[in-house]
Protein backbone atom coordinates (compact mmCIF):
# COMPACT_ATOMS: atom_id res chain seq x y z
CA UNK A 1 0.00 0.00 0.00
CA UNK A 2 1.40 3.40 -0.98
CA UNK A 3 2.37 5.59 1.96
CA UNK A 4 0.69 9.00 1.90
CA UNK A 5 2.84 12.09 2.29
CA UNK A 6 2.40 14.43 5.24
CA UNK A 7 0.74 16.99 2.97
CA UNK A 8 -1.74 14.43 1.64
CA UNK A 9 -2.57 13.24 5.16
CA UNK A 10 -3.17 16.84 6.27
CA UNK A 11 -5.45 17.53 3.30
CA UNK A 12 -7.44 14.37 3.98
CA UNK A 13 -7.69 15.20 7.70
CA UNK A 14 -8.84 18.81 7.21
CA UNK A 15 -11.12 18.29 4.23
CA UNK A 16 -14.42 17.85 6.07
CA UNK A 17 -13.73 20.36 8.88
CA UNK A 18 -12.95 23.07 6.33
CA UNK A 19 -16.08 22.29 4.35
CA UNK A 20 -18.04 22.55 7.61
CA UNK A 21 -16.42 25.91 8.33
CA UNK A 22 -17.43 27.05 4.86
CA UNK A 23 -21.05 26.31 5.72
CA UNK A 24 -20.64 28.31 8.95
CA UNK A 25 -19.20 31.15 6.90
CA UNK A 26 -22.22 31.04 4.60
CA UNK A 27 -24.60 31.33 7.54
CA UNK A 28 -22.61 34.17 9.10
CA UNK A 29 -22.51 36.01 5.79
CA UNK A 30 -26.23 35.56 5.15
CA UNK A 31 -27.67 36.51 8.53
CA UNK A 32 -26.96 40.29 8.46
CA UNK A 33 -28.11 40.51 4.83
CA UNK A 34 -31.34 38.55 5.16
CA UNK A 35 -32.20 40.13 8.52
CA UNK A 36 -32.01 43.82 7.73
CA UNK A 37 -32.92 44.64 11.34
CA UNK A 38 -29.91 42.82 12.78
CA UNK A 39 -28.23 44.82 15.53
CA UNK A 40 -24.62 45.90 15.68
CA UNK A 41 -23.71 43.11 18.08
CA UNK A 42 -25.06 40.36 15.81
CA UNK A 43 -23.39 41.97 12.81
CA UNK A 44 -20.08 42.14 14.65
CA UNK A 45 -20.35 38.48 15.70
CA UNK A 46 -21.04 37.41 12.11
CA UNK A 47 -18.13 39.51 10.88
CA UNK A 48 -15.86 37.87 13.47
CA UNK A 49 -17.01 34.41 12.35
CA UNK A 50 -16.22 35.31 8.74
CA UNK A 51 -12.69 36.35 9.67
CA UNK A 52 -12.18 33.21 11.75
CA UNK A 53 -13.23 30.99 8.84
CA UNK A 54 -10.98 32.89 6.47
CA UNK A 55 -8.16 32.55 9.00
CA UNK A 56 -8.70 28.79 9.15
CA UNK A 57 -8.34 28.53 5.37
CA UNK A 58 -5.27 30.77 5.46
CA UNK A 59 -3.74 28.57 8.17
CA UNK A 60 -4.54 25.50 6.08
CA UNK A 61 -2.65 27.03 3.14
CA UNK A 62 0.37 27.86 5.33
CA UNK A 63 0.45 24.34 6.79
CA UNK A 64 0.23 22.76 3.32
CA UNK A 65 3.01 25.08 2.19
CA UNK A 66 5.18 24.03 5.13
CA UNK A 67 4.52 20.32 4.48
CA UNK A 68 5.10 20.55 0.73
CA UNK A 69 8.36 18.87 -0.35
CA UNK A 70 9.00 21.61 -2.93
CA UNK A 71 7.60 24.91 -1.72
CA UNK A 72 8.30 26.93 -4.85
CA UNK A 73 6.51 24.34 -6.92
CA UNK A 74 3.61 24.37 -4.45
CA UNK A 75 3.27 28.17 -4.66
CA UNK A 76 3.47 28.06 -8.45
CA UNK A 77 0.80 25.36 -8.71
CA UNK A 78 -1.48 26.88 -6.05
CA UNK A 79 -1.16 30.54 -6.95
CA UNK A 80 -4.94 30.95 -6.87
CA UNK A 81 -4.99 29.77 -3.24
CA UNK A 82 -2.36 32.36 -2.40
CA UNK A 83 -4.38 35.12 -4.08
CA UNK A 84 -7.47 34.05 -2.14
CA UNK A 85 -5.51 34.20 1.13
CA UNK A 86 -4.04 37.63 0.41
CA UNK A 87 -7.19 39.14 -1.17
CA UNK A 88 -9.10 40.08 2.03
CA UNK A 89 -6.00 41.80 3.45
CA UNK A 90 -5.90 44.33 0.63
CA UNK A 91 -9.14 46.06 1.61
CA UNK A 92 -11.56 45.30 4.49
CA UNK A 93 -14.59 44.47 2.36
CA UNK A 94 -16.96 41.64 3.21
CA UNK A 95 -17.28 40.84 -0.49
CA UNK A 96 -13.54 40.14 -0.70
CA UNK A 97 -13.82 37.69 2.20
CA UNK A 98 -16.72 36.05 0.39
CA UNK A 99 -14.77 35.70 -2.87
CA UNK A 100 -11.63 34.42 -1.15
CA UNK A 101 -13.51 31.86 0.93
CA UNK A 102 -15.38 30.58 -2.11
CA UNK A 103 -12.10 30.23 -3.99
CA UNK A 104 -10.42 28.40 -1.12
CA UNK A 105 -13.27 25.99 -0.45
CA UNK A 106 -13.53 25.33 -4.18
CA UNK A 107 -9.84 24.52 -4.42
CA UNK A 108 -9.99 22.22 -1.41
CA UNK A 109 -13.09 20.47 -2.77
CA UNK A 110 -11.27 19.80 -6.05
CA UNK A 111 -8.60 17.92 -4.10
CA UNK A 112 -11.09 15.47 -2.64
CA UNK A 113 -10.88 12.34 -4.79
CA UNK A 114 -14.23 10.97 -3.61
CA UNK A 115 -16.17 14.03 -4.76
CA UNK A 116 -17.29 13.34 -8.28
CA UNK A 117 -17.53 15.99 -10.94
CA UNK A 118 -21.33 16.04 -10.96
CA UNK A 119 -21.50 16.57 -7.20
CA UNK A 120 -18.96 19.35 -7.42
CA UNK A 121 -20.84 21.09 -10.22
CA UNK A 122 -24.16 20.88 -8.36
CA UNK A 123 -22.54 22.24 -5.21
CA UNK A 124 -20.87 25.03 -7.17
CA UNK A 125 -24.17 26.01 -8.79
CA UNK A 126 -25.99 26.12 -5.45
CA UNK A 127 -23.16 28.01 -3.78
CA UNK A 128 -22.86 30.59 -6.53
CA UNK A 129 -26.62 31.04 -6.67
CA UNK A 130 -26.87 31.57 -2.93
CA UNK A 131 -23.83 33.78 -2.44
CA UNK A 132 -24.44 35.71 -5.64
CA UNK A 133 -27.95 36.51 -4.46
CA UNK A 134 -26.74 37.60 -1.03
CA UNK A 135 -23.89 39.67 -2.45
CA UNK A 136 -26.02 41.55 -4.97
CA UNK A 137 -28.75 42.11 -2.38
CA UNK A 138 -26.23 43.58 0.07
CA UNK A 139 -24.96 46.15 -2.45
CA UNK A 140 -28.19 46.88 -4.34
CA UNK A 141 -30.75 47.08 -1.54
CA UNK A 142 -29.69 50.58 -0.49
CA UNK A 143 -29.14 51.88 -4.02
CA UNK A 144 -31.54 54.75 -4.80
CA UNK A 145 -32.10 53.55 -8.36
CA UNK A 146 -31.91 49.82 -7.66
CA UNK A 147 -34.80 47.39 -8.14
CA UNK A 148 -33.34 44.39 -6.26
CA UNK A 149 -34.87 44.94 -2.83
CA UNK A 150 -35.78 41.48 -1.54
CA UNK A 151 -34.07 38.11 -1.33
CA UNK A 152 -36.57 36.70 -3.82
CA UNK A 153 -35.65 39.37 -6.36
CA UNK A 154 -31.96 38.64 -5.79
CA UNK A 155 -32.37 34.86 -6.24
CA UNK A 156 -34.41 35.36 -9.42
CA UNK A 157 -31.80 37.77 -10.79
CA UNK A 158 -28.93 35.40 -9.93
CA UNK A 159 -30.69 32.48 -11.60
CA UNK A 160 -31.40 34.36 -14.82
CA UNK A 161 -27.87 35.78 -14.82
CA UNK A 162 -26.12 32.43 -14.29
CA UNK A 163 -28.15 30.85 -17.08
CA UNK A 164 -27.36 33.89 -19.27
CA UNK A 165 -31.08 34.42 -19.92
CA UNK A 166 -31.22 37.96 -18.56
CA UNK A 167 -34.89 38.94 -18.68
CA UNK A 168 -34.00 42.48 -17.65
CA UNK A 169 -36.79 42.84 -15.08
CA UNK A 170 -34.11 43.09 -12.37
CA UNK A 171 -30.64 44.48 -12.95
CA UNK A 172 -27.86 45.91 -10.79
CA UNK A 173 -27.28 49.65 -10.91
CA UNK A 174 -24.10 50.00 -8.86
CA UNK A 175 -20.59 49.34 -10.08
CA UNK A 176 -20.01 46.61 -7.52
CA UNK A 177 -23.31 44.98 -8.39
CA UNK A 178 -22.35 44.90 -12.06
CA UNK A 179 -19.02 43.32 -11.14
CA UNK A 180 -20.94 40.61 -9.32
CA UNK A 181 -23.10 40.17 -12.41
CA UNK A 182 -20.02 39.71 -14.61
CA UNK A 183 -18.67 37.10 -12.20
CA UNK A 184 -21.96 35.21 -12.17
CA UNK A 185 -22.25 35.27 -15.96
CA UNK A 186 -18.71 33.95 -16.44
CA UNK A 187 -19.26 31.32 -13.77
CA UNK A 188 -22.54 30.25 -15.33
CA UNK A 189 -20.94 29.89 -18.76
CA UNK A 190 -18.05 27.90 -17.27
CA UNK A 191 -20.35 25.57 -15.32
CA UNK A 192 -22.58 25.09 -18.36
CA UNK A 193 -19.50 24.12 -20.35
CA UNK A 194 -18.43 21.65 -17.65
CA UNK A 195 -21.89 20.06 -17.58
CA UNK A 196 -22.01 19.83 -21.39
CA UNK A 197 -18.53 18.33 -21.55
CA UNK A 198 -19.40 15.85 -18.80
CA UNK A 199 -22.55 14.71 -20.61
CA UNK A 200 -20.68 14.44 -23.92
CA UNK A 201 -17.91 12.43 -22.26
CA UNK A 202 -20.51 10.09 -20.76
CA UNK A 203 -22.13 9.47 -24.15
CA UNK A 204 -18.74 8.96 -25.80
CA UNK A 205 -17.72 6.47 -23.12
CA UNK A 206 -21.00 4.61 -23.58
CA UNK A 207 -20.54 4.48 -27.35
CA UNK A 208 -16.94 3.33 -26.95
CA UNK A 209 -18.04 0.64 -24.51
CA UNK A 210 -20.71 -0.53 -26.97
CA UNK A 211 -18.15 -0.53 -29.79
CA UNK A 212 -15.72 -2.56 -27.70
CA UNK A 213 -18.45 -5.06 -26.84
CA UNK A 214 -19.51 -5.30 -30.48
CA UNK A 215 -15.92 -5.84 -31.60
CA UNK A 216 -15.47 -8.48 -28.93
CA UNK A 217 -18.60 -10.31 -30.07
CA UNK A 218 -17.52 -10.04 -33.74
CA UNK A 219 -14.10 -11.44 -32.91
CA UNK A 220 -15.70 -14.25 -30.90
CA UNK A 221 -18.03 -15.12 -33.79
CA UNK A 222 -15.11 -15.07 -36.24
CA UNK A 223 -13.04 -17.32 -33.97
CA UNK A 224 -15.98 -19.70 -33.60
CA UNK A 225 -16.51 -19.82 -37.37
CA UNK A 226 -12.81 -20.54 -37.88
CA UNK A 227 -13.00 -23.30 -35.29
CA UNK A 228 -16.05 -24.80 -37.03
CA UNK A 229 -14.19 -24.74 -40.37
CA UNK A 230 -11.21 -26.44 -38.74
CA UNK A 231 -13.48 -29.09 -37.23
CA UNK A 232 -15.14 -29.70 -40.60
CA UNK A 233 -11.77 -30.06 -42.26
CA UNK A 234 -10.65 -32.46 -39.52
CA UNK A 235 -13.84 -34.50 -39.84
CA UNK A 236 -13.40 -34.65 -43.62
CA UNK A 237 -9.78 -35.74 -43.22
CA UNK A 238 -10.72 -38.44 -40.71
CA UNK A 239 -13.52 -39.65 -43.00
CA UNK A 240 -11.09 -39.83 -45.93
CA UNK A 241 -8.56 -41.71 -43.81
CA UNK A 242 -11.25 -44.14 -42.72
CA UNK A 243 -12.34 -44.77 -46.31
CA UNK A 244 -8.74 -45.39 -47.34
CA UNK A 245 -8.27 -47.78 -44.45
CA UNK A 246 -11.46 -49.66 -45.33
CA UNK A 247 -10.38 -49.85 -48.97
CA UNK A 248 -7.02 -51.31 -47.98
CA UNK A 249 -8.71 -53.78 -45.65
CA UNK A 250 -11.07 -54.95 -48.41
CA UNK A 251 -8.22 -55.23 -50.91
CA UNK A 252 -6.12 -57.38 -48.56
CA UNK A 253 -9.01 -59.71 -47.62
CA UNK A 254 -8.59 -63.49 -48.72
CA UNK A 255 -12.06 -63.47 -50.24
CA UNK A 256 -11.30 -60.53 -52.42
CA UNK A 257 -10.89 -61.22 -56.15
CA UNK A 258 -7.27 -61.99 -57.04
CA UNK A 259 -6.36 -62.89 -53.46
CA UNK A 260 -7.30 -66.66 -53.63
CA UNK A 261 -4.82 -69.65 -53.67
CA UNK A 262 -2.90 -70.13 -56.93
CA UNK A 263 -4.33 -72.65 -59.47
CA UNK A 264 -2.63 -76.18 -59.61
Secondary structure, 3 states (H helix, E strand, C coil): CCCCCHHHHHHHHHHHHHHHHHHHHHHHHHHHHHCCCCCHHHHHHHHHHHHHHHHHHHHHHHHHHHHCCCHHHHHHHCHHHHHHHHHHHHCCCHHHHHHHHHHHHHHHHHCCCCCCHHHHHHHHHHHHHHHHHHHHHHHHCCCCCCCCCCHHHHHHHHHHHHCCCCCCCCCCCCHHHHHHHHHHHHHHHHHHHHHHHHHHHHHHHHHHHHHHHHHHHHHHHHHHHHHHHHHHHHHHHHHHHHHHHHHHHHHCCCCCCCCCCCCC
